[in-house]
C-alpha cells in the first residue's frame, strides 16, 4: 500500500476536474479528496486554495514480483472452467479453425491451454501476448490480443494460461498479416480486435503455475511461419556492419525500426530482421558489434510481408564473440552435383539414381527452363500444386545415395526459388536408414537440415543460396530429399511452386 500526498495551489474546481479525469480509478482501492480553501494575500490573487489529495492505493512500486498465489475469484473461475463440460483443444487444432481473410467465431464450449512466451514489461509488445503449447519443445503458438497494458504483471513469461474460447474469435488483426490471433470481437473488415476489459476476466485464466520457457534452438535459415509466437534462440548471429553502432530504433521513427541480422552460411550470409518498437525502453541502446546468440519471439512485420524477431528485453542479446568469417569456395570440390541441364525440358525429373515420388496426389517434380532474372535460361526442378485438382500434393525428390564415411567432411549446397509459394512448404531432409525403395519412404527416419530455403515473401525471380550445410554429424549411407507439401484447396492458399537448382555435395580439399 502507498500513501501519496499531493499539495496543489490552483483553482480548486479546475484541479478536481483534472484529477478525476486523470486518475485510473481501477488502480485505487480508496480515494479521499479533502478540499481546503485558504485565503491568500493580494500578491497571489490567482491562487484560490489548496487541495490536499490523499490516495491510499495499490499502485505498483519498484517491486515487480509476480504473485505466486491466485485470488479467490481467479481460482474459482479457473476451477469452474476445468470442471465444466467444456472440451480441451490444442493450439494446433485451434489454428486449424482459421480461414484466411475471415474471422471465425468459436461457438462450441472449448478451452485452450498454453504458456506465455512474450512480455510487455519493456514496452516492445503492446496489448498482446503469445502462447505456445509447451514450455519445452513447442509445436504451435498463437497470439492473444487484449485491451490491457502491462499484462506481464498478470500473464508473465512462462505462466500457464487457460482461455475459455466460446464467444471469442480466431482471425488476423490485420488481413493477410499471417499471424493467427484470438480476439474478443470481429470488425467490419473481418479482422479480430482485442478482448475488452470486461471480456478478459471471463475468458482468460492463469493458473498458479509458472514454468521456465526453454527457447527452441534454431538457425536463422530454419525459422518459418510455424514458429510465429514461439520463444527461440538463434546462434552464430551478428548485426550487419552498416547497422552496428546504431540504436535499436531510429530517432526519427514513429513506430518500429527493423535492423538486419546475419549469420555465416558457408560461402554467403543469411539475413533476418529484428524489429523494435519506438515504445521499447531500450530503443536508444546501441547495437553491439560482436557475434553470438539472440533469444526472441518470432513474429511478422506490420503488413505481414516478412518474418522478424522481437525481443522481450535486452537480456535476450548476447553478442560478445568475434564476428564470423565466410568460407572460400576455392577450398572445396564437388563429390556429387546435379544442375538438371541434361534432362528433358517440360518432363518429369528422370535422372539415374534420383527418386521422384508422389506420396499424395499425382504431381511429381518436373524439369522446366526458368526465365527468372536471378537464374535465366537454366533448367531447374519444379514442383507445384496449382490446378492439380487435388487437395493434397506431397512430392519427394531424393538424391542418389552418399557414403558419408568414404571421405572427409561433406557439405550440402543448392539454390531455391518460388513462384507465389502461397504457404505450400518445402523441406530439405536427410535419412541414413532409408533403403532406397519408394514404399519405405514414409517409414524411414528423415531429419530436417538447416538449409536456407526461399521464403514466401521473396521476390519470385530471386534465387536463394542454401549456404553450406554441414553433414559431419551423420555417417553411413545417406540420402538428401526435397519434400514438397501443398495442395489445390478451395481457397488457393497452399498451391504455390518451389524450384531448386545446382544441387551439390562438396568436400573440403
C-alpha positions as CSV (number, residue, x, y, z in Angstrom):
1,X,0.0,0.0,0.0
2,X,1.1,3.5,-0.7
3,X,0.1,6.9,0.8
4,X,0.6,9.8,-1.6
5,X,0.1,13.4,-0.6
6,X,-0.3,16.0,-3.3
7,X,-0.4,19.7,-2.5
8,X,-1.8,21.8,-5.3
9,X,-2.1,25.6,-5.1
10,X,-4.5,26.1,-8.0
11,X,-8.1,26.9,-8.6
12,X,-9.9,24.1,-6.8
13,X,-12.6,23.4,-9.4
14,X,-10.1,23.0,-12.2
15,X,-7.9,20.8,-10.1
16,X,-10.7,18.5,-9.0
17,X,-11.9,18.1,-12.6
18,X,-8.5,17.4,-13.9
19,X,-7.6,14.9,-11.2
20,X,-10.8,13.0,-11.7
21,X,-10.2,12.8,-15.4
22,X,-6.6,11.6,-15.0
23,X,-6.9,9.1,-12.2
24,X,-7.4,5.5,-13.3
25,X,-10.0,4.6,-10.7
26,X,-9.4,0.8,-11.2
27,X,-5.9,1.3,-9.8
28,X,-7.1,2.7,-6.5
29,X,-8.8,1.0,-3.6
30,X,-9.7,4.1,-1.7
31,X,-9.8,7.7,-2.9
32,X,-10.1,10.6,-0.4
33,X,-10.4,14.1,-1.7
34,X,-10.3,16.7,1.1
35,X,-10.6,20.2,-0.2
36,X,-9.2,23.0,1.8
37,X,-9.5,26.6,0.7
38,X,-7.4,29.3,2.2
39,X,-7.3,33.0,1.5
40,X,-4.1,34.3,0.2
41,X,-2.6,37.7,0.1
42,X,-3.1,40.2,-2.7
43,X,0.3,39.2,-4.1
44,X,-1.2,35.9,-5.3
45,X,-4.7,36.8,-6.4
46,X,-5.0,33.8,-8.9
47,X,-4.5,31.2,-6.3
48,X,-7.8,30.2,-4.8
49,X,-6.9,27.4,-2.5
50,X,-5.1,24.3,-1.6
51,X,-6.3,20.8,-2.4
52,X,-4.9,18.1,-0.2
53,X,-5.3,14.8,-2.0
54,X,-4.6,11.6,-0.1
55,X,-4.6,8.5,-2.2
56,X,-4.4,5.1,-0.5
57,X,-3.6,2.8,-3.3
58,X,-2.1,-0.5,-4.5
59,X,-0.2,1.2,-7.3
60,X,2.8,-0.9,-8.5
61,X,6.0,0.2,-6.8
62,X,9.6,-0.7,-7.8
63,X,8.9,-4.3,-6.7
64,X,7.5,-6.0,-9.8
65,X,7.4,-9.5,-8.4
66,X,4.7,-11.8,-9.7
67,X,2.1,-13.0,-7.2
68,X,2.7,-16.7,-6.6
69,X,-0.9,-17.4,-5.5
70,X,-4.1,-16.6,-7.2
71,X,-7.0,-14.6,-5.8
72,X,-10.1,-16.4,-4.7
73,X,-12.1,-15.2,-7.7
74,X,-9.3,-16.3,-10.1
75,X,-9.2,-19.8,-8.6
76,X,-13.0,-20.1,-8.6
77,X,-13.3,-19.2,-12.3
78,X,-10.5,-21.5,-13.4
79,X,-11.8,-24.4,-11.4
80,X,-15.3,-23.8,-12.8
81,X,-13.8,-24.0,-16.4
82,X,-11.8,-27.1,-15.7
83,X,-14.7,-28.9,-14.0
84,X,-17.3,-27.8,-16.6
85,X,-18.4,-29.6,-19.8
86,X,-16.0,-27.6,-21.9
87,X,-13.6,-29.6,-24.0
88,X,-9.9,-29.0,-24.3
89,X,-8.4,-28.1,-27.7
90,X,-4.8,-27.8,-28.6
91,X,-3.3,-24.6,-30.1
92,X,-2.6,-26.5,-33.3
93,X,-6.2,-27.7,-33.5
94,X,-7.4,-24.2,-32.7
95,X,-5.3,-22.7,-35.5
96,X,-6.9,-25.1,-38.0
97,X,-10.2,-23.3,-37.5
98,X,-8.7,-20.2,-39.1
99,X,-10.0,-19.3,-42.6
100,X,-7.7,-16.8,-44.5
101,X,-9.4,-13.4,-44.9
102,X,-12.1,-14.2,-42.4
103,X,-12.8,-14.3,-38.7
104,X,-14.3,-17.4,-37.1
105,X,-16.5,-17.2,-34.0
106,X,-16.0,-20.1,-31.6
107,X,-19.5,-21.3,-30.9
108,X,-18.5,-24.6,-29.2
109,X,-17.7,-24.9,-25.5
110,X,-13.9,-25.2,-25.8
111,X,-10.8,-24.1,-24.0
112,X,-7.1,-23.9,-24.9
113,X,-4.1,-24.0,-22.6
114,X,-0.6,-22.5,-23.3
115,X,2.4,-20.9,-21.8
116,X,3.2,-17.2,-22.2
117,X,6.3,-16.5,-24.3
118,X,6.2,-12.7,-24.7
119,X,6.4,-9.9,-22.2
120,X,5.3,-6.2,-22.5
121,X,7.5,-5.2,-19.5
122,X,10.0,-3.4,-21.7
123,X,7.3,-1.8,-24.0
124,X,8.3,-3.9,-27.0
125,X,4.9,-5.6,-27.1
126,X,1.6,-3.8,-26.7
127,X,-1.8,-5.1,-25.7
128,X,-0.9,-8.7,-26.8
129,X,0.9,-11.7,-25.7
130,X,1.8,-15.0,-27.3
131,X,1.1,-18.5,-26.0
132,X,2.9,-21.7,-27.1
133,X,1.6,-25.2,-26.4
134,X,4.5,-26.4,-24.2
135,X,7.3,-24.8,-22.2
136,X,9.8,-27.2,-23.8
137,X,9.9,-28.3,-27.5
138,X,6.7,-26.5,-28.5
139,X,4.9,-27.4,-31.7
140,X,2.4,-24.5,-32.1
141,X,1.8,-20.9,-30.8
142,X,-0.9,-18.3,-31.1
143,X,-1.3,-14.6,-30.4
144,X,-3.8,-13.2,-27.9
145,X,-4.9,-9.6,-28.3
146,X,-6.5,-7.9,-25.3
147,X,-7.3,-4.4,-24.1
148,X,-4.8,-4.5,-21.2
149,X,-1.5,-2.8,-20.8
150,X,1.3,-4.1,-18.5
151,X,-0.2,-7.6,-18.9
152,X,3.1,-9.1,-17.8
153,X,2.1,-8.4,-14.2
154,X,-0.7,-10.9,-14.6
155,X,0.3,-13.0,-17.6
156,X,4.1,-13.2,-17.0
157,X,6.5,-15.2,-19.2
158,X,6.1,-18.9,-18.6
159,X,2.7,-18.5,-16.9
160,X,0.3,-21.3,-17.7
161,X,-2.9,-19.7,-19.1
162,X,-6.3,-21.2,-20.0
163,X,-8.6,-19.4,-22.4
164,X,-12.3,-20.1,-22.5
165,X,-13.0,-19.8,-26.2
166,X,-16.8,-19.8,-26.6
167,X,-17.8,-16.4,-27.9
168,X,-14.3,-15.4,-28.9
169,X,-12.9,-15.2,-32.5
170,X,-10.0,-16.6,-34.5
171,X,-8.5,-14.5,-37.3
172,X,-5.9,-11.9,-38.1
173,X,-5.6,-8.5,-36.5
174,X,-4.7,-7.1,-40.0
175,X,-6.0,-9.0,-43.0
176,X,-3.2,-11.1,-44.6
177,X,-0.7,-10.3,-41.9
178,X,-0.1,-14.0,-41.5
179,X,-0.4,-14.1,-37.6
180,X,-3.4,-16.1,-36.3
181,X,-4.8,-14.5,-33.2
182,X,-7.5,-14.9,-30.6
183,X,-9.7,-11.8,-30.3
184,X,-12.8,-10.7,-28.5
185,X,-14.8,-9.3,-31.4
186,X,-14.8,-9.2,-35.2
187,X,-14.9,-5.9,-37.0
188,X,-16.4,-4.9,-40.4
189,X,-13.2,-5.7,-42.2
190,X,-13.2,-9.4,-41.0
191,X,-10.4,-8.7,-38.5
192,X,-10.2,-9.7,-34.9
193,X,-10.0,-7.0,-32.2
194,X,-8.8,-7.1,-28.6
195,X,-10.8,-8.8,-25.8
196,X,-12.4,-5.9,-23.9
197,X,-11.6,-5.2,-20.3
198,X,-15.0,-6.9,-19.4
199,X,-14.2,-10.0,-21.5
200,X,-10.7,-10.6,-20.1
201,X,-11.7,-11.9,-16.6
202,X,-14.4,-14.1,-18.1
203,X,-12.2,-15.8,-20.7
204,X,-8.5,-15.7,-19.7
205,X,-7.5,-17.5,-16.6
206,X,-4.0,-18.0,-15.3
207,X,-3.1,-21.0,-13.1
208,X,-0.7,-20.8,-10.2
209,X,2.0,-22.5,-12.4
210,X,4.8,-20.6,-14.0
211,X,7.3,-22.7,-16.0
212,X,10.7,-21.7,-17.3
213,X,10.4,-21.5,-21.1
214,X,13.2,-23.3,-22.8
215,X,13.9,-21.5,-26.1
216,X,13.7,-23.5,-29.2
217,X,17.2,-23.6,-30.8
218,X,17.0,-22.7,-34.5
219,X,19.3,-21.4,-37.1
220,X,18.0,-18.3,-38.9
221,X,17.6,-20.3,-42.0
222,X,15.0,-22.7,-40.5
223,X,12.7,-20.1,-39.0
224,X,9.3,-20.4,-40.7
225,X,5.7,-19.3,-40.2
226,X,5.0,-22.3,-37.9
227,X,7.4,-20.7,-35.3
228,X,5.4,-17.4,-35.0
229,X,4.8,-16.7,-31.3
230,X,7.5,-19.1,-30.1
231,X,10.5,-18.1,-28.0
232,X,13.6,-19.2,-29.9
233,X,17.4,-18.8,-29.6
234,X,19.5,-18.2,-32.8
235,X,23.2,-18.7,-32.5
236,X,26.2,-17.5,-34.6
237,X,24.4,-14.2,-35.5
238,X,25.5,-10.6,-35.7
239,X,24.2,-7.3,-36.9
240,X,25.2,-6.3,-40.4
241,X,28.2,-3.9,-40.5
242,X,26.1,-0.9,-41.6
243,X,23.8,-1.3,-38.5
244,X,26.5,-1.8,-35.9
245,X,26.8,1.3,-33.7
246,X,23.2,2.5,-34.4
247,X,20.4,2.4,-31.8
248,X,17.8,-0.3,-31.9
249,X,15.2,2.4,-33.0
250,X,15.9,5.3,-35.3
251,X,15.4,8.6,-33.6
252,X,13.1,9.8,-36.4
253,X,10.9,6.6,-36.3
254,X,7.2,6.9,-35.5
255,X,6.6,3.2,-34.8
256,X,9.1,0.4,-35.4
257,X,12.6,0.0,-36.7
258,X,13.9,-3.1,-38.3
259,X,17.6,-3.9,-38.0
260,X,19.3,-6.7,-40.0
261,X,20.9,-9.8,-38.5
262,X,23.3,-12.0,-40.5
263,X,24.8,-15.4,-40.0
264,X,27.6,-17.0,-41.8
265,X,26.2,-19.8,-44.0
266,X,29.2,-21.2,-45.8
267,X,30.0,-19.1,-48.8
268,X,27.3,-16.5,-48.1
269,X,25.4,-14.7,-45.4
270,X,21.9,-15.5,-44.4
271,X,19.9,-12.5,-43.3
272,X,16.9,-11.9,-40.9
273,X,15.2,-8.9,-39.4
274,X,15.0,-7.9,-35.8
275,X,12.2,-5.4,-35.1
276,X,11.9,-3.0,-32.2
277,X,9.1,-0.7,-31.2
278,X,9.6,3.0,-30.6
279,X,8.0,2.4,-27.2
280,X,10.6,-0.1,-26.1
281,X,12.6,1.2,-23.1
282,X,15.8,0.1,-24.7
283,X,15.2,1.8,-28.0
284,X,18.2,4.1,-27.8
285,X,20.7,1.4,-26.7
286,X,23.4,0.8,-29.3
287,X,23.6,-2.3,-31.4
288,X,26.6,-4.4,-30.4
289,X,29.3,-5.4,-32.9
290,X,30.0,-8.9,-31.9
291,X,28.7,-12.4,-32.8
292,X,26.7,-14.7,-30.5
293,X,23.1,-15.6,-29.7
294,X,19.8,-13.8,-29.6
295,X,16.7,-15.0,-27.8
296,X,13.4,-13.5,-29.0
297,X,9.9,-14.1,-30.2
298,X,9.2,-15.0,-33.9
299,X,6.7,-12.5,-35.3
300,X,5.9,-10.7,-38.5
301,X,6.1,-7.1,-39.8
302,X,3.0,-4.9,-39.5
303,X,1.8,-5.8,-43.0
304,X,2.9,-9.5,-42.7
305,X,5.4,-9.2,-45.6
306,X,8.2,-11.0,-43.7
307,X,9.2,-12.8,-40.5
308,X,11.1,-10.9,-37.9
309,X,12.4,-11.4,-34.4
310,X,11.1,-9.3,-31.5
311,X,12.9,-9.0,-28.2
312,X,11.3,-9.3,-24.8
313,X,14.2,-7.3,-23.4
314,X,17.9,-6.8,-23.8
315,X,18.6,-9.9,-21.7
316,X,18.0,-11.8,-24.9
317,X,21.0,-10.3,-26.7
318,X,24.4,-11.9,-26.1
319,X,26.7,-10.8,-28.8
320,X,30.2,-10.9,-27.2
321,X,32.2,-13.2,-29.6
322,X,34.3,-12.4,-32.6
323,X,32.4,-11.9,-35.8
324,X,32.1,-14.9,-38.2
325,X,34.1,-15.4,-41.4
326,X,32.8,-16.8,-44.7
327,X,34.4,-19.9,-46.3
328,X,36.4,-19.7,-49.5
329,X,34.8,-21.8,-52.4
330,X,38.2,-22.5,-53.7
331,X,38.8,-24.8,-50.7
332,X,36.0,-27.2,-51.8
333,X,35.4,-29.6,-54.6
334,X,32.2,-31.4,-55.7
335,X,31.6,-35.0,-54.7
336,X,28.2,-35.1,-56.4
337,X,26.3,-32.4,-58.4
338,X,23.2,-32.1,-60.5
339,X,22.1,-29.0,-62.4
340,X,19.3,-30.7,-64.5
341,X,20.8,-29.4,-67.8
342,X,21.0,-32.9,-69.3
343,X,17.3,-33.5,-68.5
344,X,14.4,-33.3,-71.0
345,X,12.6,-30.0,-70.7
346,X,8.9,-30.0,-69.6
347,X,9.1,-33.6,-68.5
348,X,9.2,-35.3,-65.1
349,X,12.6,-35.5,-63.4
350,X,14.0,-38.8,-64.5
351,X,17.7,-39.0,-63.6
352,X,19.7,-42.1,-62.8
353,X,20.0,-42.6,-59.1
354,X,17.3,-39.9,-58.2
355,X,13.9,-40.8,-56.9
356,X,10.8,-38.8,-57.9
357,X,7.8,-39.9,-56.0
358,X,4.2,-38.7,-55.2
359,X,3.2,-39.6,-51.7
360,X,-0.1,-37.7,-52.1
361,X,-1.8,-36.6,-55.3
362,X,-0.3,-37.4,-58.7
363,X,2.0,-34.4,-59.2
364,X,5.8,-35.0,-59.2
365,X,8.9,-32.8,-59.8
366,X,9.3,-31.6,-63.3
367,X,12.2,-30.1,-65.3
368,X,11.5,-26.6,-66.8
369,X,13.6,-23.8,-68.2
370,X,13.4,-20.7,-66.0
371,X,13.3,-17.2,-67.2
372,X,13.9,-15.7,-63.7
373,X,16.4,-12.8,-63.8
374,X,18.2,-14.5,-60.9
375,X,18.9,-17.7,-62.9
376,X,18.0,-17.0,-66.5
377,X,17.9,-19.8,-69.1
378,X,18.7,-22.6,-66.7
379,X,16.9,-25.9,-66.4
380,X,15.6,-26.5,-62.9
381,X,13.4,-28.9,-60.9
382,X,10.0,-27.5,-60.1
383,X,7.0,-28.7,-58.1
384,X,3.6,-27.0,-57.6
385,X,0.1,-27.9,-56.8
386,X,-1.7,-25.2,-58.7
387,X,-4.6,-26.6,-60.8
388,X,-3.8,-30.1,-59.7
389,X,-7.5,-30.6,-58.6
390,X,-6.2,-32.5,-55.6
391,X,-6.5,-31.1,-52.0
392,X,-3.2,-32.7,-51.0
393,X,0.1,-32.9,-53.0
394,X,3.2,-34.3,-51.4
395,X,6.1,-34.9,-53.7
396,X,9.6,-36.2,-52.9
397,X,12.8,-35.6,-55.0
398,X,15.5,-37.7,-53.4
399,X,19.2,-37.7,-54.3
400,X,21.4,-40.8,-55.1
401,X,23.0,-42.4,-52.0
402,X,26.0,-40.7,-50.5
403,X,28.6,-42.7,-48.5
404,X,29.4,-40.3,-45.7
405,X,32.3,-42.5,-44.4
406,X,34.3,-42.5,-47.6
407,X,35.9,-39.1,-47.4
408,X,36.3,-36.0,-45.1
409,X,33.5,-33.7,-44.0
410,X,30.7,-33.2,-46.6
411,X,28.6,-30.2,-47.1
412,X,25.3,-29.8,-49.0
413,X,24.7,-26.7,-51.2
414,X,21.8,-25.8,-53.6
415,X,19.7,-22.8,-54.7
416,X,15.9,-22.4,-54.4
417,X,13.2,-20.1,-55.7
418,X,9.5,-20.0,-55.7
419,X,6.5,-18.8,-57.8
420,X,4.0,-17.5,-55.3
421,X,4.5,-20.3,-52.8
422,X,1.2,-19.5,-51.1
423,X,2.0,-21.2,-47.9
424,X,2.9,-24.5,-49.5
425,X,6.1,-25.9,-47.9
426,X,9.5,-27.2,-49.0
427,X,11.5,-29.3,-46.6
428,X,15.1,-30.4,-47.1
429,X,15.7,-33.7,-45.2
430,X,18.4,-36.3,-44.7
431,X,18.0,-40.1,-43.9
432,X,20.5,-42.7,-43.0
433,X,18.1,-45.6,-42.7
434,X,16.1,-45.4,-45.9
435,X,16.5,-48.5,-48.0
436,X,16.1,-46.7,-51.4
437,X,12.6,-48.1,-52.1
438,X,9.6,-45.8,-52.6
439,X,7.4,-48.0,-50.5
440,X,9.5,-47.3,-47.4
441,X,10.0,-43.5,-47.8
442,X,7.3,-42.6,-45.2
443,X,8.5,-45.2,-42.7
444,X,12.2,-44.1,-42.8
445,X,13.6,-41.5,-40.4
446,X,14.0,-38.1,-42.1
447,X,15.7,-35.2,-40.3
448,X,15.4,-31.5,-41.3
449,X,18.6,-29.9,-42.4
450,X,19.4,-26.3,-41.5
451,X,19.5,-25.1,-45.1
452,X,18.3,-21.7,-46.2
453,X,15.1,-22.1,-48.2
454,X,13.4,-19.4,-50.2
455,X,10.7,-17.8,-48.1
456,X,7.1,-16.9,-49.1
457,X,8.0,-13.2,-49.1
458,X,10.9,-13.5,-51.5
459,X,10.5,-11.9,-55.0
460,X,9.7,-14.8,-57.3
461,X,12.6,-14.1,-59.7
462,X,15.2,-14.3,-57.0
463,X,17.2,-17.4,-56.1
464,X,18.3,-18.1,-52.6
465,X,21.6,-19.9,-51.7
466,X,21.2,-22.6,-49.1
467,X,24.5,-21.9,-47.6
468,X,26.9,-24.8,-46.8
469,X,25.0,-27.4,-44.7
470,X,27.4,-29.4,-42.6
471,X,26.8,-33.1,-42.8
472,X,29.5,-34.2,-40.4
473,X,27.1,-35.3,-37.7
474,X,25.8,-38.0,-40.0
475,X,27.5,-41.3,-41.0
476,X,26.9,-44.3,-43.2
477,X,24.8,-44.2,-46.4
478,X,22.7,-41.1,-46.6
479,X,20.1,-39.6,-48.9
480,X,19.1,-36.0,-49.3
481,X,15.4,-35.3,-50.0
482,X,13.4,-32.3,-51.2
483,X,9.8,-32.7,-49.9
484,X,7.1,-30.5,-51.3
485,X,3.9,-30.2,-49.2
486,X,0.8,-28.4,-50.7
487,X,-2.4,-28.9,-52.4
488,X,-5.1,-27.3,-54.6
489,X,-7.6,-26.3,-51.9
490,X,-10.8,-24.3,-52.4
491,X,-9.1,-21.0,-51.3
492,X,-5.9,-21.5,-53.4
493,X,-3.7,-20.9,-50.3
494,X,-1.3,-23.8,-50.4
495,X,-0.8,-24.4,-54.1
496,X,2.4,-22.5,-54.9
497,X,5.6,-23.6,-56.7
498,X,9.0,-24.4,-55.4
499,X,12.1,-24.7,-57.6
500,X,15.6,-26.0,-57.0
501,X,18.9,-25.9,-58.9
502,X,22.6,-26.6,-58.7
503,X,22.5,-29.4,-56.2
504,X,26.0,-30.2,-54.8
505,X,27.6,-32.3,-52.2
506,X,31.0,-30.7,-51.5
507,X,34.1,-31.9,-49.7
508,X,36.9,-29.7,-48.3
509,X,40.2,-30.0,-50.2
